Amino acid sequence: MAIGSGLGAQIGIAAESTYGTYVAPTTFPEFTKESLVLKKTTATSAGIAAGRLMALSSRRVVTQREAAGSIELEVASRGMGVLLQALMGTTVTPVQQGVTTAYLQTHTLADTAGKSLTIQKGVPLTTGTVTDKTFLGCKVTSAEFSCEAGGMLTSSFEFDGKDCSEAQTLAVASYVAAAPFHFGQMGLKTGTYSSETALNGVRKASVKFERAQATDRFYANQSALKAEPITNDLVKVTGSIEMDYVATTVDDLHTSDGATSFVWEFIGPIIASTYAETFRIKLPAIRIDDAPPTVDGPAVVRTNYTFTALYDGTNPVAIEYMSADTTL
């Protein structure tokens, strides 16, 4: 019997082979918050019947079913691959580094067709009984990563789903030993692609990926459920850098509207040999949008630069993840 509060909750995730077809969860990330829910579109008859002042309950129908919501979690040193693949779109197989227990995942930006998830959540009753809600056909519509001085690297994934079922058996959660990445491991570099140098004065950074998709594909012959969403706009990648004004590097880029490569990385403990736990976002070309430095009193000048990432014509946007995971 679980604890009859949020402490007894669980999230389980698996990649689907077919959109909306259940796959038993195999990955159980530790999470801080979730908001996954079933969304219904209903219609109630407006017909008139002699003397009846209210519509009959039997004349309310469900015309569409779908799911939506988010999961917030710290970015840990293991177990993130299945979410990163659903976000970025490339089919990834972890590559063993030498003959060690370290495996590199390289998630480059691609279409997310065929990349859907089964997400099962266990929600505890106060009695300690954990109820099952299984969300099918979950597509990542956006994800944001953020870390500030003294904090953890956190993430928030937004999902659009096909349906919610309560007919599945709640999987037994199994957790691997993992630690979250944090500010003490953080590095941020800018400059020429593959020759970036450390950017001094950075106190906080964030990057957001938005995957625009047609999520309203409700057709006849689908039993009120949607077809798999299709990419229907350009991918939008934006972010921000909060820093003390220790140099004019970013300020000059704002003035010139010049492009620079952006590498945001977290290097953790050694897994084996020279290979360390790693989470790295590579944006080959960013341009600074606003927030040049201003003076607001006697304190150290601090600025929050916002930026937009664009394609440089050659190098892919990518997330690299080094862990001990042999599979996603």
C-alpha positions as CSV (number, residue, x, y, z in Angstrom):
1,M,0.0,0.0,0.0
2,A,1.4,3.4,-1.0
3,I,1.3,6.6,1.0
4,G,-2.1,8.3,0.6
5,S,-0.7,11.6,-0.7
6,G,1.4,12.9,-3.6
7,L,4.4,11.1,-2.0
8,G,2.8,7.8,-3.3
9,A,2.5,9.1,-6.9
10,Q,4.5,7.8,-9.9
11,I,5.1,8.5,-13.6
12,G,6.0,5.8,-16.1
13,I,6.9,6.4,-19.7
14,A,7.5,4.2,-22.8
15,A,8.0,5.0,-26.5
16,E,5.1,3.8,-28.7
17,S,5.6,1.8,-31.9
18,T,2.2,3.0,-33.2
19,Y,0.6,6.3,-32.3
20,G,-1.9,5.8,-29.5
21,T,-1.2,2.1,-28.9
22,Y,-0.3,1.2,-25.3
23,V,3.2,0.2,-24.4
24,A,3.9,-0.8,-20.8
25,P,6.1,1.8,-19.1
26,T,9.8,1.0,-18.7
27,T,11.2,4.4,-17.5
28,F,10.1,5.9,-14.3
29,P,11.5,9.5,-13.8
30,E,11.4,11.3,-10.5
31,F,9.2,14.3,-11.0
32,T,8.1,17.4,-9.1
33,K,4.8,18.2,-10.7
34,E,2.4,17.0,-13.4
35,S,-0.9,18.2,-14.9
36,L,-1.9,15.5,-17.4
37,V,-5.6,15.3,-17.9
38,L,-8.3,14.0,-20.1
39,K,-10.1,16.7,-22.1
40,K,-13.6,16.0,-23.4
41,T,-15.8,17.9,-25.9
42,T,-19.4,17.3,-25.1
43,A,-22.7,18.4,-26.7
44,T,-26.2,18.3,-25.1
45,S,-29.4,18.2,-27.1
46,A,-31.3,21.5,-27.3
47,G,-34.5,19.7,-28.4
48,I,-37.9,20.7,-27.0
49,A,-40.2,18.1,-25.4
50,A,-43.6,19.0,-24.1
51,G,-43.4,20.2,-20.5
52,R,-39.7,19.3,-20.0
53,L,-37.6,22.1,-18.5
54,M,-34.2,20.4,-18.7
55,A,-32.4,18.3,-21.2
56,L,-32.3,14.6,-20.5
57,S,-29.0,13.2,-19.2
58,S,-29.1,10.6,-22.0
59,R,-29.0,13.3,-24.6
60,R,-25.5,14.5,-23.7
61,V,-22.8,13.0,-25.9
62,V,-19.0,13.0,-26.0
63,T,-18.0,14.2,-29.4
64,Q,-14.2,14.3,-29.0
65,R,-11.6,13.0,-26.5
66,E,-8.0,14.0,-26.1
67,A,-5.4,14.6,-23.5
68,A,-3.0,17.4,-22.5
69,G,-0.8,18.5,-19.7
70,S,2.8,18.8,-18.5
71,I,5.5,17.1,-16.4
72,E,8.1,19.1,-14.5
73,L,11.2,17.4,-13.4
74,E,14.9,17.8,-12.6
75,V,17.2,16.8,-15.5
76,A,18.9,13.7,-14.0
77,S,22.0,11.8,-15.0
78,R,20.0,8.8,-16.2
79,G,16.6,8.1,-17.6
80,M,16.0,11.2,-19.8
81,G,16.6,9.7,-23.2
82,V,13.0,8.7,-24.0
83,L,11.8,12.3,-23.3
84,L,14.6,13.9,-25.3
85,Q,13.9,11.6,-28.3
86,A,10.2,12.6,-28.3
87,L,11.2,16.2,-28.1
88,M,13.9,16.3,-30.8
89,G,12.6,13.7,-33.2
90,T,15.7,11.7,-34.2
91,T,15.7,7.9,-33.5
92,V,18.6,7.5,-31.2
93,T,20.6,4.5,-30.1
94,P,23.1,5.1,-27.3
95,V,26.7,4.7,-28.5
96,Q,29.1,3.0,-26.2
97,Q,32.2,5.1,-25.6
98,G,35.3,2.8,-26.1
99,V,34.8,-0.3,-24.0
100,T,33.4,1.6,-21.0
101,T,30.0,1.8,-19.3
102,A,29.5,5.3,-20.7
103,Y,26.9,5.7,-23.6
104,L,26.4,8.9,-25.6
105,Q,23.0,9.9,-27.0
106,T,23.0,12.6,-29.7
107,H,19.5,14.0,-30.3
108,T,19.5,16.2,-33.4
109,L,16.5,18.2,-34.5
110,A,14.1,16.3,-36.8
111,D,10.5,15.8,-37.5
112,T,8.7,14.1,-34.6
113,A,6.4,11.9,-36.8
114,G,6.2,8.5,-35.2
115,K,7.6,9.8,-31.9
116,S,4.8,9.4,-29.4
117,L,4.7,8.2,-25.8
118,T,2.6,6.2,-23.5
119,I,2.6,8.0,-20.1
120,Q,1.1,6.3,-17.1
121,K,0.5,8.2,-13.9
122,G,-0.4,6.7,-10.6
123,V,-2.5,9.0,-8.4
124,P,-2.9,7.9,-4.7
125,L,-6.2,7.9,-2.9
126,T,-6.0,9.0,0.7
127,T,-6.4,5.3,1.6
128,G,-3.1,4.6,-0.1
129,T,-4.6,2.8,-3.1
130,V,-3.0,4.2,-6.3
131,T,-5.3,4.7,-9.2
132,D,-4.1,4.4,-12.8
133,K,-4.5,6.9,-15.6
134,T,-2.7,6.0,-18.8
135,F,-2.3,8.7,-21.5
136,L,-1.8,7.4,-25.0
137,G,-0.4,9.0,-28.0
138,C,1.5,11.7,-26.1
139,K,3.5,14.1,-28.4
140,V,5.9,16.7,-26.9
141,T,4.7,20.1,-28.0
142,S,7.4,22.1,-26.0
143,A,10.1,21.7,-23.5
144,E,12.0,24.2,-21.4
145,F,15.3,23.8,-19.6
146,S,16.4,26.2,-16.9
147,C,19.2,26.6,-14.3
148,E,20.1,29.5,-12.0
149,A,22.8,30.2,-9.5
150,G,22.5,27.7,-6.6
151,G,19.9,25.6,-8.3
152,M,19.2,22.4,-10.2
153,L,18.8,22.0,-13.9
154,T,15.1,21.7,-14.3
155,S,12.8,20.9,-17.2
156,S,9.2,21.2,-18.1
157,F,7.6,19.1,-20.9
158,E,4.3,19.9,-22.5
159,F,2.2,17.2,-24.1
160,D,-0.7,16.7,-26.4
161,G,-2.3,13.2,-26.2
162,K,-4.8,11.1,-28.1
163,D,-6.7,9.6,-25.2
164,C,-6.7,8.6,-21.5
165,S,-7.5,5.0,-20.3
166,E,-8.1,3.6,-16.9
167,A,-8.1,0.0,-18.1
168,Q,-4.4,-0.7,-17.8
169,T,-2.6,-2.3,-14.9
170,L,-0.5,0.2,-13.0
171,A,3.2,-0.7,-13.7
172,V,5.5,-1.3,-10.7
173,A,7.8,1.6,-10.6
174,S,11.5,0.9,-10.7
175,Y,14.1,3.6,-10.2
176,V,17.8,3.8,-11.1
177,A,20.3,5.6,-9.1
178,A,20.8,9.1,-10.6
179,A,21.6,12.6,-9.5
180,P,20.3,15.8,-11.0
181,F,22.6,18.2,-12.9
182,H,23.1,21.5,-11.2
183,F,24.6,25.0,-11.3
184,G,28.0,23.8,-9.9
185,Q,28.4,21.7,-13.1
186,M,27.2,24.4,-15.5
187,G,29.2,25.9,-18.3
188,L,28.1,28.3,-21.0
189,K,30.2,29.0,-24.1
190,T,29.7,31.2,-27.2
191,G,31.7,32.0,-30.3
192,T,32.6,30.3,-33.5
193,Y,31.0,26.9,-33.9
194,S,33.2,24.1,-32.4
195,S,35.6,26.7,-31.1
196,E,33.3,28.3,-28.5
197,T,34.9,29.9,-25.3
198,A,33.5,30.3,-21.8
199,L,31.2,33.3,-21.3
200,N,31.9,34.9,-17.9
201,G,29.4,36.4,-15.5
202,V,26.5,34.1,-16.3
203,R,24.1,33.5,-13.4
204,K,21.1,31.9,-15.1
205,A,20.2,30.4,-18.4
206,S,17.2,28.9,-20.1
207,V,16.3,27.3,-23.4
208,K,12.8,26.5,-24.8
209,F,12.0,24.3,-27.7
210,E,8.5,24.7,-29.3
211,R,7.3,22.0,-31.7
212,A,4.3,23.5,-33.5
213,Q,1.8,20.7,-34.5
214,A,-1.7,20.3,-35.9
215,T,-3.3,18.8,-32.9
216,D,-6.9,19.2,-34.1
217,R,-7.0,16.3,-36.6
218,F,-10.4,14.9,-35.6
219,Y,-11.9,13.0,-38.5
220,A,-14.9,10.7,-39.1
221,N,-14.4,7.0,-38.6
222,Q,-12.0,7.7,-35.6
223,S,-14.4,7.1,-32.7
224,A,-14.0,10.7,-31.5
225,L,-10.2,10.4,-31.3
226,K,-7.6,12.4,-33.2
227,A,-5.1,11.2,-35.8
228,E,-1.4,11.8,-35.0
229,P,-0.5,15.5,-35.0
230,I,1.6,16.7,-37.9
231,T,4.3,19.4,-37.8
232,N,2.7,22.5,-39.2
233,D,5.2,25.3,-38.6
234,L,8.9,26.0,-38.1
235,V,10.5,24.9,-34.8
236,K,11.0,27.8,-32.5
237,V,14.0,27.8,-30.1
238,T,14.4,30.7,-27.7
239,G,16.2,31.4,-24.5
240,S,17.7,33.8,-22.1
241,I,21.0,34.5,-20.4
242,E,21.1,36.4,-17.1
243,M,24.5,37.8,-16.4
244,D,26.5,40.5,-14.6
245,Y,28.1,43.0,-17.0
246,V,31.6,41.7,-16.8
247,A,32.3,42.1,-20.6
248,T,30.7,43.5,-23.7
249,T,30.6,40.1,-25.6
250,V,26.8,39.7,-25.6
251,D,26.1,43.4,-25.6
252,D,28.1,43.8,-28.8
253,L,26.1,40.9,-30.4
254,H,22.9,42.8,-29.5
255,T,24.2,45.9,-31.2
256,S,25.4,44.3,-34.4
257,D,22.7,41.6,-34.5
258,G,25.5,39.2,-35.2
259,A,25.2,35.4,-34.8
260,T,27.1,33.3,-32.4
261,S,27.2,29.6,-31.5
262,F,25.8,28.7,-28.1
263,V,26.8,25.7,-26.1
264,W,25.2,25.2,-22.7
265,E,26.5,22.1,-20.8
266,F,26.6,20.4,-17.5
267,I,29.5,18.0,-16.8
268,G,29.0,15.7,-13.9
269,P,31.0,12.9,-12.3
270,I,33.1,10.5,-14.4
271,I,31.2,7.4,-15.5
272,A,34.3,5.5,-16.7
273,S,37.7,6.4,-18.1
274,T,37.5,10.0,-19.2
275,Y,33.8,10.0,-19.9
276,A,31.6,12.1,-17.6
277,E,27.9,12.4,-17.1
278,T,26.9,15.1,-19.5
279,F,23.9,17.2,-20.6
280,R,24.6,19.6,-23.4
281,I,22.5,21.8,-25.7
282,K,24.1,23.0,-28.9
283,L,22.6,25.9,-30.8
284,P,24.9,26.7,-33.8
285,A,23.5,30.2,-34.3
286,I,21.7,32.5,-31.9
287,R,20.9,36.2,-32.2
288,I,20.3,38.5,-29.3
289,D,16.8,40.1,-29.3
290,D,16.8,42.7,-26.5
291,A,17.8,43.8,-23.1
292,P,21.1,45.8,-23.5
293,P,22.6,46.8,-20.1
294,T,21.0,49.6,-18.1
295,V,22.1,51.2,-14.8
296,D,19.5,50.9,-12.0
297,G,21.1,52.3,-8.9
298,P,24.5,51.5,-7.3
299,A,24.4,47.7,-7.6
300,V,26.4,45.6,-10.1
301,V,24.9,46.0,-13.5
302,R,22.9,42.9,-14.4
303,T,21.1,42.1,-17.6
304,N,18.8,39.4,-18.9
305,Y,19.5,38.9,-22.6
306,T,16.9,37.1,-24.6
307,F,17.8,35.3,-27.8
308,T,16.4,33.3,-30.7
309,A,18.2,30.3,-32.2
310,L,18.3,29.9,-36.0
311,Y,19.7,27.4,-38.5
312,D,23.2,28.3,-39.6
313,G,22.8,26.3,-42.8
314,T,25.3,23.6,-41.9
315,N,25.3,22.4,-38.3
316,P,22.3,20.8,-36.5
317,V,20.7,21.9,-33.3
318,A,21.3,19.1,-30.9
319,I,21.1,17.8,-27.3
320,E,23.9,15.5,-26.2
321,Y,23.3,13.2,-23.2
322,M,26.1,11.0,-21.8
323,S,25.0,8.5,-19.2
324,A,25.2,4.9,-18.1
325,D,21.9,4.1,-19.9
326,T,22.5,1.4,-22.6
327,T,19.0,2.0,-24.0
328,L,16.5,4.9,-23.9
